[in-house]
Amino acid sequence: MLKRLKNNYFLLLSTFLILYFFFNLLSGQRGLISYLEKNKNLSNLQKEEILLTRQISDLDFKNSLLSNNLDPDYIETLIRERFLFGKKDETIYIIKNNDSKN
């Protein structure tokens, strides 16, 4: 048995090394699975960054409408939406959603 093991020593060692490197290639912090997860996380963060950048530019635009040169149309839209004001001889309807089941 020992003689047979000595004859196959190179085969056993090479098999062990191949399995070792294969498992380390796939798992661990620097493995292939970790790389794919980090790549997916990066793409999600890039999409979120684009969304937040658009929101910031929208808020900057709305802020400029209120601070530099007052836009009367935008102010009227804000008053109508927030305070439910309307013009003379105008009817405002408030629609409530009643989702409760009796």
SEPADREN-270114 format. One line per field, with one value per residue: x, y, z of N, C-alpha, C, O, CB in turn. Coordinates in nm, 2 decimals, padded with zeros to 4 digits. Glycine has a CB too. Layout:
N
nx <- c(X ...)
ny <- c(Y ...)
nz <- c(Z ...)
cax <- c(X ...)
cay <- c(Y ...)
caz <- c(Z ...)
cx <- c(X ...)
cy <- c(Y ...)
cz <- c(Z ...)
ox <- c(X ...)
oy <- c(Y ...)
oz <- c(Z ...)
cbx <- c(X ...)
cby <- c(Y ...)
cbz <- c(Z ...)
// end
This chain:
102
nx <- c(00.08 00.19 00.40 00.25 00.13 00.35 00.42 00.21 00.23 00.29 00.06 -00.15 -00.07 -00.08 -00.36 -00.47 -00.37 -00.49 -00.76 -00.75 -00.68 -00.89 -01.12 -01.05 -01.05 -01.32 -01.45 -01.43 -01.30 -01.19 -01.28 -01.45 -01.73 -01.77 -01.67 -01.87 -02.09 -02.01 -01.98 -02.25 -02.35 -02.22 -02.33 -02.59 -02.55 -02.46 -02.68 -02.85 -02.71 -02.74 -03.01 -03.04 -02.88 -03.04 -03.27 -03.15 -03.08 -03.34 -03.45 -03.28 -03.35 -03.62 -03.57 -03.44 -03.64 -03.78 -03.61 -03.42 -03.54 -03.86 -04.11 -04.42 -04.61 -04.52 -04.54 -04.81 -04.90 -04.78 -04.93 -05.19 -05.16 -05.07 -05.22 -05.47 -05.61 -05.80 -05.91 -06.14 -06.48 -06.43 -06.44 -06.33 -06.25 -06.22 -06.10 -06.13 -05.96 -06.12 -06.03 -06.10 -06.25 -06.58)
ny <- c(-00.12 00.13 00.15 00.17 00.41 00.58 00.56 00.69 00.95 01.20 01.22 01.24 01.47 01.67 01.65 01.73 02.00 02.11 02.09 02.26 02.51 02.55 02.56 02.79 02.98 03.00 03.06 03.27 03.60 03.72 03.57 03.42 03.42 03.61 03.83 03.85 03.92 04.17 04.31 04.32 04.47 04.71 04.79 04.84 05.05 05.24 05.29 05.39 05.62 05.77 05.82 05.97 06.19 06.30 06.37 06.56 06.76 06.82 06.93 07.15 07.30 07.36 07.50 07.72 07.84 07.95 08.12 08.29 08.44 08.49 08.28 08.32 08.14 07.89 07.94 07.97 07.71 07.57 07.68 07.60 07.32 07.27 07.42 07.41 07.62 07.81 07.99 08.27 08.18 07.91 07.56 07.33 07.00 06.74 06.43 06.15 05.85 05.56 05.29 05.12 04.82 04.71)
nz <- c(00.00 00.08 -00.10 -00.33 -00.29 -00.29 -00.56 -00.68 -00.59 -00.71 -00.87 -00.67 -00.53 -00.74 -00.80 -00.56 -00.55 -00.77 -00.71 -00.48 -00.58 -00.76 -00.59 -00.44 -00.65 -00.70 -00.46 -00.16 -00.07 -00.29 -00.50 -00.78 -00.75 -00.56 -00.70 -00.91 -00.75 -00.65 -00.88 -00.96 -00.75 -00.79 -01.04 -00.96 -00.77 -00.95 -01.11 -00.91 -00.85 -01.08 -01.07 -00.84 -00.91 -01.11 -00.96 -00.79 -00.98 -01.07 -00.83 -00.80 -01.02 -00.96 -00.73 -00.83 -00.97 -00.76 -00.63 -00.78 -01.02 -00.97 -01.07 -01.18 -01.27 -01.17 -00.90 -00.87 -00.93 -00.72 -00.50 -00.57 -00.55 -00.29 -00.10 -00.19 -00.32 -00.54 -00.84 -00.88 -00.91 -00.96 -00.92 -00.68 -00.64 -00.40 -00.39 -00.20 -00.12 -00.03 00.12 00.32 00.43 00.50)
cax <- c(00.00 00.28 00.47 00.16 00.11 00.47 00.42 00.11 00.25 00.27 -00.08 -00.22 -00.03 -00.14 -00.50 -00.49 -00.34 -00.59 -00.88 -00.73 -00.69 -01.03 -01.21 -01.01 -01.09 -01.47 -01.50 -01.34 -01.32 -01.14 -01.33 -01.54 -01.87 -01.76 -01.66 -02.00 -02.18 -01.96 -02.01 -02.39 -02.37 -02.17 -02.43 -02.71 -02.51 -02.45 -02.82 -02.90 -02.64 -02.80 -03.15 -03.02 -02.84 -03.16 -03.35 -03.08 -03.10 -03.48 -03.47 -03.21 -03.43 -03.73 -03.52 -03.41 -03.77 -03.83 -03.51 -03.36 -03.65 -03.98 -04.19 -04.56 -04.69 -04.48 -04.59 -04.96 -04.91 -04.76 -05.04 -05.30 -05.14 -05.04 -05.32 -05.60 -05.67 -05.84 -05.95 -06.28 -06.58 -06.37 -06.48 -06.23 -06.31 -06.13 -06.14 -06.06 -05.97 -06.17 -05.98 -06.14 -06.36 -06.68)
cay <- c(00.00 00.24 00.15 00.22 00.56 00.65 00.57 00.79 01.07 01.31 01.23 01.29 01.61 01.75 01.65 01.82 02.14 02.15 02.12 02.37 02.64 02.56 02.61 02.93 03.06 03.03 03.12 03.37 03.74 03.75 03.46 03.45 03.45 03.74 03.93 03.87 03.99 04.31 04.37 04.35 04.58 04.83 04.84 04.89 05.18 05.34 05.33 05.48 05.75 05.84 05.86 06.08 06.31 06.36 06.43 06.68 06.86 06.87 07.02 07.27 07.38 07.41 07.61 07.84 07.91 08.02 08.21 08.40 08.51 08.43 08.24 08.32 08.01 07.79 07.97 07.94 07.57 07.53 07.72 07.52 07.18 07.26 07.49 07.39 07.74 07.82 08.12 08.30 08.10 07.78 07.46 07.24 06.87 06.66 06.29 06.07 05.70 05.49 05.16 05.03 04.72 04.70)
caz <- c(00.00 00.09 -00.23 -00.43 -00.26 -00.34 -00.70 -00.72 -00.51 -00.80 -00.91 -00.56 -00.51 -00.84 -00.78 -00.44 -00.58 -00.87 -00.63 -00.39 -00.66 -00.81 -00.48 -00.41 -00.76 -00.70 -00.33 -00.09 -00.10 -00.43 -00.59 -00.90 -00.70 -00.50 -00.81 -00.97 -00.66 -00.64 -01.01 -00.96 -00.66 -00.86 -01.14 -00.88 -00.72 -01.06 -01.14 -00.80 -00.86 -01.19 -01.02 -00.74 -00.98 -01.18 -00.85 -00.75 -01.09 -01.07 -00.72 -00.83 -01.11 -00.88 -00.64 -00.91 -01.00 -00.64 -00.57 -00.87 -01.08 -00.93 -01.18 -01.12 -01.30 -01.08 -00.76 -00.87 -00.93 -00.58 -00.42 -00.60 -00.50 -00.15 -00.02 -00.25 -00.36 -00.68 -00.88 -00.86 -00.99 -00.99 -00.82 -00.65 -00.59 -00.33 -00.40 -00.10 -00.15 00.09 00.10 00.43 00.40 00.61)
cx <- c(00.09 00.36 00.38 00.13 00.23 00.47 00.32 00.12 00.23 00.12 -00.17 -00.19 -00.09 -00.29 -00.54 -00.47 -00.44 -00.72 -00.87 -00.74 -00.83 -01.13 -01.18 -01.05 -01.24 -01.51 -01.40 -01.37 -01.28 -01.18 -01.42 -01.68 -01.87 -01.75 -01.79 -02.09 -02.14 -01.99 -02.16 -02.42 -02.33 -02.27 -02.55 -02.67 -02.50 -02.59 -02.88 -02.83 -02.70 -02.94 -03.13 -02.97 -02.95 -03.25 -03.28 -03.10 -03.24 -03.50 -03.39 -03.29 -03.55 -03.69 -03.49 -03.53 -03.82 -03.74 -03.47 -03.47 -03.77 -04.07 -04.34 -04.64 -04.65 -04.54 -04.74 -04.98 -04.88 -04.87 -05.16 -05.28 -05.14 -05.16 -05.46 -05.68 -05.70 -05.88 -06.10 -06.37 -06.52 -06.41 -06.36 -06.29 -06.19 -06.18 -06.06 -06.07 -06.01 -06.14 -06.03 -06.26 -06.45 -06.73)
cy <- c(00.13 00.26 00.21 00.37 00.64 00.66 00.67 00.92 01.19 01.33 01.28 01.43 01.70 01.76 01.74 01.97 02.19 02.18 02.24 02.50 02.65 02.61 02.76 03.03 03.09 03.10 03.21 03.51 03.79 03.65 03.51 03.49 03.58 03.86 03.96 03.95 04.14 04.38 04.41 04.47 04.71 04.88 04.90 05.03 05.28 05.38 05.42 05.62 05.83 05.90 05.98 06.20 06.37 06.43 06.56 06.79 06.91 06.96 07.15 07.36 07.44 07.52 07.74 07.92 07.99 08.13 08.32 08.49 08.44 08.40 08.23 08.20 07.90 07.81 07.94 07.79 07.51 07.56 07.63 07.38 07.17 07.31 07.47 07.52 07.74 07.97 08.14 08.22 07.96 07.68 07.36 07.11 06.80 06.52 06.21 05.92 05.63 05.34 05.06 04.94 04.71 04.56)
cz <- c(00.00 -00.04 -00.34 -00.41 -00.31 -00.49 -00.75 -00.65 -00.60 -00.84 -00.80 -00.53 -00.61 -00.83 -00.67 -00.48 -00.68 -00.80 -00.54 -00.47 -00.72 -00.71 -00.44 -00.53 -00.75 -00.57 -00.27 -00.13 -00.24 -00.53 -00.70 -00.85 -00.64 -00.60 -00.88 -00.88 -00.65 -00.77 -01.01 -00.87 -00.72 -00.96 -01.07 -00.82 -00.83 -01.10 -01.03 -00.81 -00.97 -01.15 -00.93 -00.81 -01.06 -01.07 -00.81 -00.86 -01.09 -00.95 -00.74 -00.92 -01.04 -00.78 -00.71 -00.95 -00.88 -00.59 -00.66 -00.93 -01.05 -01.06 -01.13 -01.15 -01.20 -00.94 -00.76 -00.87 -00.79 -00.49 -00.44 -00.54 -00.35 -00.06 -00.07 -00.28 -00.50 -00.71 -00.86 -00.96 -01.04 -00.88 -00.81 -00.59 -00.52 -00.33 -00.30 -00.14 -00.02 00.07 00.22 00.39 00.52 00.62)
ox <- c(00.06 00.38 00.42 00.12 00.21 00.52 00.34 00.02 00.16 00.08 -00.26 -00.29 -00.14 -00.35 -00.63 -00.56 -00.48 -00.78 -00.96 -00.82 -00.87 -01.20 -01.27 -01.07 -01.28 -01.60 -01.29 -01.46 -01.34 -01.13 -01.46 -01.74 -01.97 -01.81 -01.82 -02.17 -02.22 -02.02 -02.20 -02.50 -02.39 -02.29 -02.61 -02.76 -02.53 -02.61 -02.95 -02.90 -02.72 -02.97 -03.20 -03.00 -02.96 -03.30 -03.35 -03.12 -03.26 -03.57 -03.44 -03.29 -03.58 -03.76 -03.51 -03.53 -03.89 -03.78 -03.48 -03.48 -03.79 -04.10 -04.37 -04.72 -04.74 -04.58 -04.79 -05.07 -04.95 -04.91 -05.23 -05.38 -05.20 -05.20 -05.55 -05.80 -05.64 -05.87 -06.17 -06.33 -06.55 -06.41 -06.31 -06.37 -06.08 -06.29 -05.94 -06.18 -05.95 -06.22 -06.00 -06.35 -06.40 -06.81)
oy <- c(00.22 00.37 00.29 00.44 00.75 00.76 00.73 01.00 01.29 01.45 01.37 01.51 01.81 01.87 01.82 02.05 02.31 02.28 02.32 02.60 02.77 02.70 02.84 03.14 03.21 03.19 03.23 03.54 03.88 03.64 03.63 03.58 03.66 03.96 04.07 04.04 04.23 04.50 04.52 04.55 04.81 05.00 05.00 05.12 05.40 05.50 05.52 05.72 05.95 06.01 06.07 06.31 06.50 06.54 06.66 06.91 07.03 07.07 07.25 07.48 07.56 07.62 07.84 08.04 08.09 08.21 08.44 08.60 08.32 08.49 08.14 08.16 07.82 07.72 07.89 07.74 07.42 07.48 07.59 07.32 07.08 07.25 07.53 07.52 07.67 08.06 08.05 08.21 07.91 07.72 07.31 07.12 06.78 06.49 06.21 05.87 05.65 05.27 04.94 04.99 04.69 04.53)
oz <- c(-00.07 -00.08 -00.42 -00.51 -00.36 -00.54 -00.86 -00.64 -00.55 -00.85 -00.82 -00.50 -00.58 -00.86 -00.68 -00.44 -00.67 -00.82 -00.53 -00.43 -00.74 -00.74 -00.42 -00.50 -00.78 -00.57 -00.32 -00.21 -00.29 -00.64 -00.70 -00.90 -00.66 -00.58 -00.91 -00.93 -00.65 -00.77 -01.06 -00.90 -00.69 -00.96 -01.12 -00.83 -00.81 -01.13 -01.07 -00.78 -00.96 -01.18 -00.94 -00.77 -01.06 -01.10 -00.78 -00.82 -01.12 -00.97 -00.69 -00.91 -01.06 -00.76 -00.66 -00.97 -00.90 -00.52 -00.62 -00.88 -01.10 -01.13 -01.05 -01.07 -01.16 -00.87 -00.66 -00.80 -00.74 -00.40 -00.35 -00.49 -00.29 00.04 -00.01 -00.26 -00.58 -00.63 -00.82 -01.07 -01.14 -00.76 -00.90 -00.49 -00.58 -00.28 -00.30 -00.19 00.09 00.00 00.21 00.32 00.63 00.71)
cbx <- c(-00.09 00.38 00.52 00.02 00.09 00.60 00.38 -00.03 00.39 00.36 -00.13 -00.19 00.12 -00.10 -00.55 -00.40 -00.20 -00.61 -00.91 -00.59 -00.58 -01.08 -01.20 -00.86 -01.07 -01.54 -01.53 -01.20 -01.25 -00.99 -01.39 -01.55 -01.91 -01.65 -01.55 -02.06 -02.17 -01.81 -01.98 -02.47 -02.29 -02.03 -02.47 -02.75 -02.38 -02.37 -02.91 -02.87 -02.49 -02.82 -03.22 -02.92 -02.73 -03.24 -03.37 -02.93 -03.06 -03.57 -03.42 -03.07 -03.48 -03.80 -03.39 -03.33 -03.87 -03.86 -03.40 -03.28 -03.63 -04.06 -04.15 -04.63 -04.66 -04.33 -04.57 -05.02 -04.81 -04.63 -05.08 -05.32 -05.01 -04.92 -05.28 -05.69 -05.57 -05.96 -05.91 -06.30 -06.63 -06.21 -06.61 -06.12 -06.36 -06.11 -06.12 -06.12 -05.83 -06.33 -05.83 -06.18 -06.30 -06.79)
cby <- c(00.00 00.23 00.01 00.14 00.57 00.58 00.43 00.73 01.07 01.30 01.09 01.20 01.62 01.70 01.51 01.78 02.15 02.05 01.99 02.37 02.63 02.42 02.53 02.94 02.98 02.90 03.00 03.33 03.83 03.76 03.35 03.34 03.34 03.75 03.88 03.74 03.93 04.31 04.28 04.23 04.55 04.80 04.72 04.80 05.16 05.27 05.20 05.42 05.73 05.75 05.74 06.03 06.26 06.25 06.34 06.66 06.80 06.75 06.95 07.24 07.29 07.30 07.55 07.81 07.80 07.92 08.13 08.33 08.53 08.51 08.10 08.44 07.97 07.78 08.12 08.00 07.50 07.59 07.87 07.51 07.13 07.33 07.63 07.30 07.86 07.73 08.14 08.45 08.18 07.80 07.39 07.30 06.78 06.71 06.24 06.09 05.65 05.51 05.15 05.12 04.59 04.79)
cbz <- c(00.12 00.21 -00.27 -00.42 -00.11 -00.29 -00.76 -00.70 -00.45 -00.93 -00.95 -00.43 -00.50 -00.98 -00.76 -00.32 -00.65 -00.98 -00.54 -00.33 -00.78 -00.86 -00.36 -00.39 -00.89 -00.71 -00.23 -00.13 00.01 -00.43 -00.51 -00.99 -00.60 -00.40 -00.91 -01.01 -00.52 -00.61 -01.12 -00.92 -00.53 -00.93 -01.23 -00.77 -00.65 -01.18 -01.15 -00.66 -00.89 -01.31 -00.95 -00.63 -01.09 -01.25 -00.73 -00.73 -01.22 -01.06 -00.59 -00.89 -01.23 -00.80 -00.57 -01.04 -01.04 -00.53 -00.52 -00.98 -01.24 -00.83 -01.24 -01.18 -01.44 -01.07 -00.73 -01.00 -01.03 -00.53 -00.44 -00.75 -00.56 -00.11 00.00 -00.16 -00.33 -00.71 -01.03 -00.87 -01.11 -01.00 -00.87 -00.55 -00.71 -00.18 -00.54 00.04 -00.19 00.11 00.09 00.55 00.36 00.59)
// end
